[in-house]
C-alpha cells in the first residue's frame, strides 16, 4: 500500500517561495499550503496528481505566500484557513 500522505512542492513567483500540495493518496483529497502565485503551475500539479482540492492553508499573510489564494479559492470553491488575524 502506498503512503497515505504525499506532497509536492512547487516553487512559485520570482522569489521561488514554496507552495506545497498535500495529497491523500487513499482518497485523492488535497490541500494547498501558501499558494503565493503562479496559479496555472499549481493547477497543473493538482491535475497531474488527479487530486481534488478541499482546502487552502495560509501560514502567514505575506504576499509571496498568499498571492494566488483568491483565484484558487474561486476555482476550487474551498475554504481558506489562516493566516492568524494578528499576522
C-alpha positions as CSV (number, residue, x, y, z in Angstrom):
1,X,0.0,0.0,0.0
2,X,1.4,3.4,-0.9
3,X,2.0,6.0,1.8
4,X,-1.4,7.7,2.6
5,X,0.1,11.2,2.7
6,X,2.3,12.6,0.0
7,X,3.3,16.1,-1.0
8,X,4.6,18.1,-4.0
9,X,6.5,21.3,-3.6
10,X,6.1,24.0,-6.3
11,X,8.5,27.0,-6.3
12,X,6.3,30.0,-7.2
13,X,6.8,33.6,-8.0
14,X,10.1,35.2,-8.9
15,X,11.0,34.8,-5.2
16,X,10.7,31.0,-5.6
17,X,8.6,30.7,-2.5
18,X,7.4,27.1,-1.9
19,X,3.8,26.2,-2.3
20,X,3.0,22.8,-1.0
21,X,0.3,20.5,-2.3
22,X,-0.6,17.9,0.4
23,X,-2.1,14.8,-1.1
24,X,-4.0,11.9,0.5
25,X,-3.2,9.0,-1.9
26,X,-6.0,6.9,-0.4
27,X,-8.8,9.4,-1.1
28,X,-7.4,11.8,-3.7
29,X,-8.1,14.8,-1.4
30,X,-5.6,17.6,-1.5
31,X,-4.8,20.8,0.4
32,X,-2.7,23.8,-0.9
33,X,-0.3,25.5,1.6
34,X,0.9,29.0,0.9
35,X,-0.2,29.5,-2.8
36,X,1.9,32.6,-3.4
37,X,1.4,32.8,-7.2
38,X,1.7,31.0,-10.5
39,X,-1.9,29.7,-10.4
40,X,-1.5,27.7,-13.6
41,X,1.5,25.8,-12.2
42,X,-0.4,25.0,-9.1
43,X,-3.5,23.8,-11.0
44,X,-1.3,21.7,-13.4
45,X,0.3,20.0,-10.4
46,X,-3.1,19.2,-8.8
47,X,-4.3,17.9,-12.2
48,X,-1.2,15.8,-12.7
49,X,-1.9,14.0,-9.4
50,X,-5.6,13.6,-10.2
51,X,-6.3,15.3,-6.9
52,X,-9.4,17.1,-5.5
53,X,-8.5,20.3,-3.6
54,X,-10.5,20.6,-0.4
55,X,-8.8,23.4,1.5
56,X,-6.2,26.1,1.3
57,X,-3.9,26.8,4.3
58,X,-2.0,30.1,4.7
59,X,0.9,30.1,7.2
60,X,1.1,33.9,7.3
61,X,-0.1,36.9,5.4
62,X,3.0,37.9,3.3
63,X,2.1,38.4,-0.4
64,X,4.5,35.8,-1.6
65,X,2.6,33.2,0.4
66,X,-1.0,34.4,-0.3
67,X,-0.9,35.9,-3.8
68,X,-2.8,33.2,-5.6
69,X,-5.3,32.5,-2.8
70,X,-8.3,34.3,-4.3
71,X,-8.2,32.8,-7.8
72,X,-7.6,29.3,-6.4
73,X,-10.4,29.7,-3.8
74,X,-12.7,30.7,-6.6
75,X,-11.6,27.9,-8.9
76,X,-12.0,25.1,-6.4
77,X,-14.7,26.6,-4.2
78,X,-12.9,25.7,-1.0
79,X,-12.4,27.3,2.4
80,X,-9.2,29.1,3.4
81,X,-7.6,28.6,6.9
82,X,-5.3,31.3,8.1
83,X,-3.4,33.4,8.4
84,X,-4.0,34.3,12.1
85,X,-5.8,37.6,12.3
86,X,-2.8,39.1,14.2
87,X,-0.5,38.4,11.3
